[in-house]
Amino acid sequence: MRAVGGRADTGAVIFPGSKFLESERDTVPVLQSDALAGEGKVRPLRLLFVSRVVAHKGHAHVIELAGYLKTALRRDLIVSFLGRDDPSSGLKGRLQRMAGDLGVEVRFEGEVSNEELHTAYLAADLFICLSEHEGFGMPVFEAMRLGVPVICLRRTALSELMQVHPFALDELDYVRAAAMVRLIDDEAVRARVLSIQASILRTYTRQVIMDQLAAALDGARGHWTGNAACPDANALEDAEIVRSRVNDEVRHGYWPEPGFEQIPREFGENYVTLYDVESYEAMLTSDHGLAGLPDQKSRDDFVSISHREFMSPNGKRLEEGITFAAQQAPGRIHLIYGPYARFPRGFFSVDFEIEAEQSGDPGVVLELEAAAEGEEPVASRAVTVVQIRSEGGLRLLFPVGLEHTIMEFRIGLKVSGNCNFLFRGVTIRNQRQSLAMLPDTPPPQPRRRLSWPKRVSRVVDTKVLSPVAMKHFRKGDSFRDRAWWNDAASAYEAGLCVEPNAFAYLVQLGNCSKEAGCLERSEAAFLKALALRPDDRDANLQIGRLYVLKGDRGAAHTHFLKAIGLERAAAEAMRELGKTGFALEALPDLFG
């Protein structure tokens, strides 16, 4: 704020909210066993970092540290990165090559569900955050809330929020970080670190945020000075003890010199960083080959830009494209936008490659736009689901009046409804030549389109089902993987007309109908499946979830209990668990 002329005394500080604040008790950490993976072999050390894959978040520093740890500790490691990647930056590829050069196993998991995120935290030995800039550092607090020891770089927001943590680094000191990793195997040190983290967590609670919000509404401005609990005296004493142990380990342990020169790093306190400059430069200088279009005269006078160059706030990225739904309220929110490419002066066309599911709401209307320099569209067109299904490439004609104009192509929502779409990318053509020189038919060698992998149900022996039914079921599996719930349900229904007692596909029909919002069709499918196998636990679990959506708690409880498969002894055991304070929501975590 100060960098752009803002005043600290005119704003109020309110911490961001988190689903982890809803828990009334801290989750008991699941201590990972160092059980041997084989005779004489210790399992790899599991390091975790959660963040968007962008340069200033420090993924490269984590990989460098992992490479040093592998040498210094003589132990294999697995580094897991969770978070959205920007394919246009190329950073992920550079990080993968860097990991390969250092011999470090790195897994880019991408965006994950809350359940998958929770599981990843519980499976980690250490959470490593070497980010050069953090506005708050939410994943650090999430890791601590779930009992994962944290090593972080004490920069920007974390310099304040983690100031007493003994595993917070003032600089990128890989020897000191390695000493911390070695010490975490000491049970006494680990217990002290977790105790310190529990104390730090008291500065970030639901009550703290409520007090901040109330103070802001009452007119309080400036840095919030409410009653957030500071780390207690015991935590401060523990921090000094652990810090002393780290210092001793650094001084007296054997530490090889890092065999590489550390990559450059920024000071996070800078308003504009080198990464910002490099990112904007890369974006503004890329023309995707468009500059050559006016000089081309052949039938191949086109440039294709894949879906990987586009952004989608709520879409799901697949190998074949970006799948997105049209159920949100219409407005100025764009479902797809990009690629911010430089265009030469001239007249052009853009063909949007969009597919719509066959069983979706035909009343949905999308808005296609071409905009110059981030301003209002220079061309736009409303298209219906019927047009998308019949026309294939959806064309806009647009002029570019100035050299090096940055163009953006957008897909918005004009009329919402229950329909899902797949966006593959755009094709740009130069319109200076006549239409005879640029026919609407595809060029002689069109781009290869990836086909969806065919999946076979793991539940049903496909040999006993007719080939006709399996053709429909496989099509349903393909639509299901795209999250095209309406088309998936229609395909499963077609297969069930041939094989009406295919239990697994009745369950799939119920699940897809539930996701599509067709609750009555979902209930009918689940009930038919349960008529075939009344005691099937998965089917009872799924119909129980359906009844929760329908507000029928009694029916939901009945089927949940059937899914549990309760006997009297099991019921007694669960009652005893409740008496000892065990949280039922923690049950699935016991099974990984």
C-alpha positions in Angstrom: 0.0 0.0 0.0 2.8 2.4 0.9 4.5 1.8 -2.5 1.4 3.1 -4.4 0.7 6.0 -2.0 -1.6 4.3 0.4 -1.7 5.1 4.2 -1.5 2.4 6.8 -3.8 4.4 9.1 -6.7 4.3 6.6 -7.0 0.5 6.3 -8.0 -2.2 8.7 -6.2 -5.5 9.1 -8.3 -8.7 8.9 -6.7 -12.1 8.5 -8.0 -14.4 5.7 -10.5 -17.1 6.6 -9.7 -20.8 6.3 -11.7 -24.1 6.6 -9.1 -25.1 9.2 -10.5 -22.5 11.5 -13.8 -24.4 11.7 -12.3 -27.3 13.6 -12.8 -27.0 17.4 -9.7 -29.0 18.1 -6.4 -29.3 16.4 -6.1 -32.5 14.4 -3.9 -35.0 16.2 -0.8 -35.4 13.9 -0.3 -38.8 12.3 3.4 -39.5 13.1 5.0 -41.1 10.0 6.8 -44.3 10.7 10.4 -44.7 9.5 9.5 -48.4 8.8 12.0 -50.0 6.5 10.9 -50.1 2.8 13.0 -53.2 2.5 15.8 -54.9 4.4 18.4 -52.2 5.2 16.5 -49.5 3.4 14.8 -46.5 5.0 11.8 -45.0 3.2 12.3 -41.7 1.3 11.8 -38.5 3.2 8.5 -36.8 2.1 8.7 -33.0 1.6 5.6 -31.0 0.8 5.0 -27.5 -0.5 1.5 -26.1 -1.5 1.4 -23.0 -3.8 0.8 -21.9 -7.3 3.7 -22.8 -9.6 5.2 -19.3 -10.1 8.8 -18.1 -9.8 8.6 -16.1 -6.6 7.1 -18.9 -4.6 10.5 -20.6 -4.4 9.9 -24.0 -5.9 13.4 -23.9 -7.3 14.8 -23.3 -3.8 13.0 -26.3 -2.5 14.4 -28.5 -5.3 17.9 -27.2 -4.6 17.5 -27.9 -0.9 16.2 -31.4 -1.6 19.3 -32.0 -3.8 21.6 -30.9 -0.9 19.6 -33.0 1.6 20.0 -36.1 -0.5 23.8 -35.6 -0.5 24.2 -34.4 3.1 21.8 -36.9 4.8 22.4 -39.7 2.3 18.7 -40.3 2.1 16.3 -40.4 -0.8 13.5 -37.8 -0.9 10.2 -37.3 -2.6 9.2 -33.6 -3.1 5.4 -33.1 -3.7 4.2 -29.8 -5.1 0.5 -29.1 -4.9 -1.0 -26.1 -6.7 -2.1 -24.7 -10.1 0.5 -24.4 -12.9 0.6 -21.7 -15.6 1.6 -23.7 -18.7 2.4 -20.6 -20.7 5.3 -19.7 -18.3 7.3 -22.9 -18.9 8.4 -22.8 -15.3 7.2 -26.4 -14.5 9.3 -27.8 -17.3 12.4 -25.9 -16.1 11.8 -27.2 -12.5 11.5 -30.7 -13.8 14.8 -30.5 -15.7 16.5 -29.0 -12.6 15.2 -31.8 -10.4 16.5 -34.4 -13.0 19.9 -32.8 -12.9 20.0 -33.0 -9.1 18.6 -36.5 -9.0 15.6 -35.5 -7.0 12.2 -37.1 -7.4 9.6 -34.3 -7.8 5.8 -34.8 -8.2 3.7 -32.0 -9.5 0.2 -32.9 -8.4 -1.6 -29.8 -9.7 -4.8 -28.5 -8.2 -6.4 -31.0 -5.7 -9.6 -31.3 -3.7 -9.8 -30.4 0.0 -9.8 -34.1 0.8 -6.7 -34.7 -1.3 -5.0 -31.7 0.3 -5.8 -32.9 3.8 -4.3 -36.4 2.9 -1.2 -34.8 1.5 -0.5 -32.8 4.7 -1.0 -35.9 6.8 1.4 -37.9 4.6 4.2 -35.3 4.7 7.3 -35.5 7.0 8.1 -31.8 6.6 6.4 -28.8 5.0 9.0 -26.6 3.2 8.2 -23.0 2.3 11.1 -21.1 0.8 8.8 -18.5 -0.9 10.3 -15.1 -1.5 7.0 -13.3 -1.0 3.9 -14.3 1.1 1.0 -12.1 1.7 -0.1 -14.3 4.6 1.2 -17.8 4.2 -2.0 -19.8 4.6 -0.5 -23.2 3.7 2.1 -22.8 6.4 -0.7 -22.5 9.0 -2.6 -25.3 7.4 0.4 -27.6 7.7 0.9 -26.6 11.4 -2.8 -27.1 12.1 -2.4 -30.7 10.9 0.7 -31.4 13.0 3.4 -31.1 10.2 6.7 -29.6 11.2 7.5 -26.5 9.1 10.7 -25.1 7.7 10.2 -21.7 6.1 12.0 -18.6 4.9 11.3 -15.7 7.2 10.3 -13.1 4.6 7.4 -10.6 4.2 4.3 -11.8 6.1 6.1 -14.8 7.6 8.8 -12.5 9.1 6.1 -11.4 11.5 3.8 -14.4 11.8 6.7 -16.9 12.3 9.2 -14.7 14.1 9.6 -17.1 17.1 9.7 -20.4 15.1 13.1 -22.0 15.5 12.9 -23.6 12.0 12.4 -20.2 10.3 15.4 -19.2 8.1 16.6 -15.6 7.8 18.5 -16.5 4.7 18.5 -19.4 2.2 21.1 -21.3 4.3 20.9 -24.9 3.1 23.3 -26.2 5.7 21.2 -24.8 8.5 18.0 -26.2 6.9 19.7 -29.6 6.6 20.5 -29.5 10.3 16.8 -28.8 11.0 15.8 -31.8 8.9 18.3 -34.1 10.7 17.0 -32.9 14.1 13.4 -33.6 13.3 14.1 -37.3 13.7 14.8 -36.6 17.4 11.5 -37.2 19.2 12.3 -34.5 21.8 13.0 -31.9 19.2 10.0 -32.8 17.2 7.7 -32.6 20.3 9.1 -29.1 21.1 8.6 -27.9 17.5 5.0 -29.2 17.4 4.4 -27.5 20.8 5.8 -24.2 19.5 3.6 -24.4 16.4 0.5 -25.1 18.5 1.3 -21.9 20.4 1.8 -19.9 17.2 -1.6 -21.2 16.0 -3.3 -19.4 18.8 -2.5 -16.1 17.0 -4.7 -17.3 14.1 -8.1 -18.5 15.2 -11.7 -17.9 14.3 -12.1 -15.6 17.4 -9.1 -13.5 16.3 -10.7 -12.9 12.9 -14.0 -12.1 14.4 -12.4 -9.6 16.7 -10.5 -8.0 13.8 -13.7 -7.7 11.8 -15.6 -6.2 14.7 -12.8 -3.7 15.3 -12.9 -2.7 11.6 -16.6 -2.2 11.7 -16.2 -0.1 14.8 -13.9 2.2 12.9 -10.5 0.9 14.0 -7.8 1.5 11.5 -4.1 0.7 11.3 -2.3 -2.4 12.5 -4.6 -4.5 14.6 -3.6 -4.6 18.3 -6.3 -6.9 19.7 -6.0 -9.8 22.0 -4.4 -12.4 19.7 -2.6 -14.8 22.0 1.1 -14.5 21.6 3.3 -17.6 22.0 3.5 -18.4 25.7 6.6 -18.4 27.9 7.0 -22.2 27.5 6.9 -21.9 23.7 9.5 -19.2 23.8 11.8 -21.3 26.0 11.3 -24.3 23.8 12.2 -22.2 20.7 15.5 -21.1 22.4 16.3 -24.8 23.2 15.6 -25.9 19.6 17.5 -23.0 18.1 20.5 -23.9 20.3 20.3 -27.5 19.1 20.3 -26.3 15.5 23.3 -24.1 16.1 25.2 -27.0 17.7 24.3 -29.3 14.8 25.5 -26.7 12.3 28.8 -26.2 14.1 29.6 -29.8 15.0 28.0 -31.8 12.2 29.6 -32.9 9.0 28.2 -30.8 6.2 29.5 -31.0 2.6 29.7 -27.8 0.6 26.7 -27.4 -1.7 27.9 -28.6 -5.2 26.0 -25.9 -7.0 25.7 -22.1 -7.1 22.4 -21.0 -5.7 20.0 -19.5 -8.2 19.3 -15.7 -7.9 16.6 -14.7 -5.5 14.6 -11.6 -4.9 13.9 -9.5 -1.9 10.1 -10.1 -1.3 9.8 -6.6 0.1 10.3 -5.0 -3.3 7.1 -3.7 -4.9 8.0 -4.9 -8.4 10.4 -7.9 -8.6 12.6 -9.2 -11.3 10.1 -12.1 -11.7 7.3 -9.6 -12.5 9.5 -7.9 -15.1 10.5 -11.2 -16.7 6.9 -12.5 -16.7 5.5 -9.3 -18.4 8.3 -9.2 -20.9 7.7 -12.9 -21.9 4.0 -12.2 -22.2 4.3 -9.0 -24.2 7.0 -10.2 -26.6 5.4 -13.5 -27.6 3.4 -13.4 -30.8 2.8 -17.1 -31.2 3.9 -16.8 -34.9 1.2 -14.3 -35.7 3.6 -11.7 -37.1 4.2 -13.9 -40.1 0.6 -14.3 -41.1 0.3 -11.3 -43.4 3.1 -12.6 -45.6 1.6 -16.0 -46.0 -0.3 -16.9 -49.2 -0.9 -20.6 -48.9 -3.9 -22.7 -47.6 -1.8 -23.3 -44.4 -2.1 -19.6 -43.5 -3.2 -20.1 -39.9 -1.8 -20.2 -36.4 -3.3 -22.6 -33.7 -3.2 -21.6 -30.1 -4.0 -24.5 -27.7 -6.1 -24.4 -24.5 -2.9 -24.4 -22.5 -2.3 -20.8 -23.3 -5.7 -19.8 -21.8 -6.9 -19.1 -18.2 -10.0 -20.5 -16.6 -10.9 -19.6 -13.0 -13.4 -22.4 -12.5 -12.6 -24.8 -15.4 -10.9 -28.2 -15.1 -7.7 -28.7 -17.2 -7.5 -31.9 -19.1 -5.0 -33.1 -21.7 -7.6 -32.5 -24.4 -8.8 -29.1 -23.3 -10.5 -27.2 -20.5 -13.9 -28.4 -19.4 -16.3 -25.8 -17.8 -19.9 -25.6 -16.7 -22.5 -22.9 -17.4 -24.5 -23.1 -14.2 -23.3 -19.9 -12.5 -25.1 -16.6 -12.8 -24.4 -14.7 -16.0 -22.3 -11.5 -15.8 -19.0 -10.0 -16.7 -17.1 -13.0 -15.3 -15.2 -14.7 -18.1 -15.1 -18.5 -18.2 -12.1 -18.7 -20.5 -9.7 -15.9 -21.4 -6.2 -15.5 -23.0 -3.7 -15.7 -24.6 -2.5 -12.0 -24.7 -0.6 -12.4 -27.9 0.8 -9.6 -30.1 -0.8 -9.1 -33.4 0.4 -7.2 -36.5 -1.8 -4.7 -38.3 -4.5 -6.3 -40.4 -7.9 -8.1 -40.6 -8.1 -11.5 -38.9 -10.5 -14.2 -37.9 -10.5 -16.4 -34.8 -12.3 -19.8 -34.7 -13.2 -20.9 -31.1 -13.0 -24.7 -30.8 -15.8 -25.6 -28.4 -17.8 -28.7 -27.8 -21.1 -29.0 -25.8 -22.5 -32.1 -24.2 -25.3 -33.6 -26.2 -27.7 -33.9 -23.3 -27.1 -30.5 -21.8 -29.6 -27.6 -21.6 -30.0 -26.3 -25.2 -31.0 -22.9 -23.8 -27.5 -22.0 -22.7 -25.9 -19.1 -24.5 -22.2 -18.2 -24.5 -20.7 -14.9 -25.5 -17.5 -15.0 -27.6 -15.3 -11.9 -27.6 -12.1 -10.5 -29.1 -10.7 -7.6 -27.1 -7.7 -5.4 -27.8 -5.3 -4.1 -25.1 -7.7 -5.3 -22.3 -10.5 -2.8 -23.4 -14.0 -3.4 -24.6 -14.4 -6.1 -27.3 -13.7 -5.1 -30.9 -15.9 -8.0 -32.0 -18.4 -10.3 -30.1 -20.9 -12.9 -30.9 -23.6 -14.8 -28.9 -23.7 -18.5 -29.7 -26.3 -21.1 -28.5 -25.7 -24.8 -27.7 -27.4 -25.7 -30.9 -24.9 -23.6 -32.9 -22.0 -25.0 -31.1 -23.1 -28.6 -31.9 -23.7 -27.9 -35.5 -21.1 -25.4 -36.6 -17.9 -26.7 -35.0 -15.5 -23.8 -35.3 -17.2 -20.6 -34.2 -15.8 -17.6 -36.0 -15.3 -14.0 -35.1 -13.9 -11.4 -37.6 -11.9 -8.6 -36.1 -9.6 -5.8 -37.2 -6.2 -4.8 -35.7 -5.4 -1.2 -36.3 -2.0 -0.8 -34.8 1.2 -2.9 -34.9 1.9 -5.1 -31.9 -1.6 -4.8 -30.4 -2.1 -7.3 -27.6 -5.3 -9.4 -28.3 -7.4 -11.3 -25.8 -10.1 -13.9 -26.7 -12.8 -14.5 -24.1 -15.7 -16.8 -23.5 -18.4 -15.4 -21.3 -21.9 -16.6 -20.1 -25.0 -14.8 -21.4 -27.7 -17.3 -20.4 -26.9 -20.0 -17.8 -28.1 -23.5 -17.6 -27.2 -27.1 -16.9 -24.7 -27.8 -19.7 -20.9 -28.6 -19.7 -18.4 -27.6 -22.4 -15.0 -28.5 -23.6 -12.7 -25.7 -24.9 -9.7 -26.9 -27.1 -8.2 -23.6 -28.2 -8.5 -21.1 -31.1 -7.3 -20.9 -34.7 -6.2 -17.5 -36.1 -6.4 -16.8 -39.8 -5.3 -13.7 -41.8 -8.3 -12.2 -43.8 -6.3 -9.9 -46.1 -6.6 -12.6 -48.8 -9.9 -13.5 -50.3 -12.0 -16.2 -48.8 -11.0 -18.4 -51.7 -7.4 -18.2 -50.5 -8.6 -19.0 -47.0 -11.3 -21.6 -47.2 -13.3 -22.6 -44.2 -12.3 -26.2 -44.6 -9.4 -27.4 -42.4 -5.9 -27.3 -43.9 -4.5 -30.5 -45.4 -2.7 -31.6 -42.3 -4.9 -30.6 -39.3 -3.6 -30.7 -35.7 -3.8 -34.1 -34.1 -6.5 -34.3 -31.5 -5.9 -36.5 -28.5 -8.6 -39.0 -27.8 -10.0 -39.7 -24.4 -8.6 -42.8 -22.8 -11.2 -45.6 -22.7 -11.9 -46.8 -19.2 -13.4 -50.1 -18.2 -15.3 -50.4 -14.9 -13.2 -52.2 -12.2 -16.4 -53.6 -10.6 -18.1 -55.5 -13.5 -16.6 -58.3 -15.4 -17.1 -56.9 -18.9 -17.0 -60.3 -20.5 -20.5 -61.0 -19.3 -21.9 -57.8 -20.8 -23.0 -57.4 -24.4 -20.7 -55.4 -26.7 -23.5 -53.0 -27.5 -24.0 -52.2 -23.8 -20.2 -51.8 -23.3 -20.0 -49.3 -26.2 -22.5 -47.1 -24.3 -20.9 -47.7 -20.9 -17.4 -46.7 -22.2 -18.8 -43.6 -23.7 -20.4 -42.8 -20.3 -17.0 -43.3 -18.6 -15.5 -40.9 -21.1 -18.1 -38.2 -20.4 -17.8 -38.9 -16.7 -14.1 -38.2 -16.8 -14.8 -34.8 -18.5 -17.4 -34.0 -15.8 -20.1 -33.9 -18.5 -22.7 -35.4 -16.1 -25.7 -35.1 -18.3 -24.2 -36.9 -21.3 -22.6 -39.5 -19.0 -26.0 -40.2 -17.5 -27.6 -40.5 -21.0 -24.9 -42.9 -22.1 -25.3 -45.1 -19.0 -29.0 -45.1 -19.5 -28.6 -46.3 -23.1 -26.3 -49.1 -22.0 -28.7 -50.1 -19.2 -31.5 -50.5 -21.8 -29.5 -53.4 -23.1 -28.1 -54.7 -19.8 -30.6 -53.5 -17.2 -29.0 -55.4 -14.3 -25.4 -54.1 -14.7 -25.0 -53.1 -11.1 -21.8 -51.0 -11.4 -23.3 -48.9 -14.1 -26.6 -48.4 -12.2 -24.4 -46.9 -9.5 -22.6 -44.7 -12.1 -25.9 -43.5 -13.4 -26.9 -42.6 -9.9 -23.7 -40.7 -9.2 -23.7 -38.8 -12.5 -27.4 -37.9 -12.2 -26.7 -36.6 -8.7 -23.9 -34.4 -10.0 -26.2 -33.1 -12.8 -28.8 -32.1 -10.2 -31.3 -34.8 -11.4 -32.0 -36.1 -7.9 -35.1 -38.2 -8.8 -33.3 -40.0 -11.6 -30.4 -40.6 -9.3 -32.6 -42.0 -6.5 -34.3 -44.4 -9.0 -30.9 -45.7 -10.2 -29.5 -46.2 -6.7 -32.7 -48.0 -5.6 -32.5 -50.4 -8.5 -28.9 -51.1 -7.8 -29.7 -51.8 -4.1 -32.5 -54.1 -5.2 -29.8 -56.2 -6.9 -27.3 -55.9 -4.0 -29.0 -54.6 -0.8 -25.8 -54.9 1.3 -23.4 -53.2 -1.1 -21.6 -50.6 1.1 -20.6 -48.2 -1.7 -24.2 -48.0 -3.1 -25.6 -47.4 0.4 -23.0 -44.7 1.0 -23.8 -43.0 -2.3 -27.6 -43.0 -1.8 -27.0 -41.8 1.7 -25.2 -38.7 0.3 -28.1 -38.3 -2.1 -30.6 -38.2 0.7 -28.5 -35.6 2.5 -28.9 -33.4 -0.6 -32.7 -34.1 -0.6 -32.9 -33.2 3.1 -34.1 -36.6 4.1 -31.9 -37.2 7.1 -33.7 -40.3 8.3 -33.2 -42.1 5.0 -29.6 -40.9 4.9 -28.9 -42.3 8.4 -30.4 -45.6 7.5 -28.2 -46.1 4.4 -25.0 -44.7 6.1 -25.5 -47.3 8.8 -25.8 -50.0 6.2 -22.7 -48.7 4.5 -20.8 -49.1 7.8 -22.1 -52.6 8.1 -22.7 -52.2 11.8 -23.0 -55.2 14.1 -23.6 -54.9 17.9 -20.0 -55.1 18.8 -19.0 -52.5 16.3 -21.8 -50.2 17.5 -20.6 -50.6 21.1 -17.1 -49.8 20.0 -18.2 -46.6 18.3 -20.1 -45.5 21.4 -16.9 -46.0 23.4 -14.9 -44.0 20.9 -17.4 -41.1 21.3 -17.0 -41.2 25.0 -13.2 -40.8 24.7 -13.6 -37.7 22.6 -12.8 -39.3 19.2 -14.1 -37.2 16.3 -16.1 -39.2 13.8 -15.0 -37.0 10.9 -11.4 -38.3 11.5 -12.4 -41.9 10.8 -11.6 -41.9 7.0 -8.1 -40.6 7.7 -7.2 -43.8 9.6 -7.4 -45.7 6.3 -5.3 -43.3 4.2 
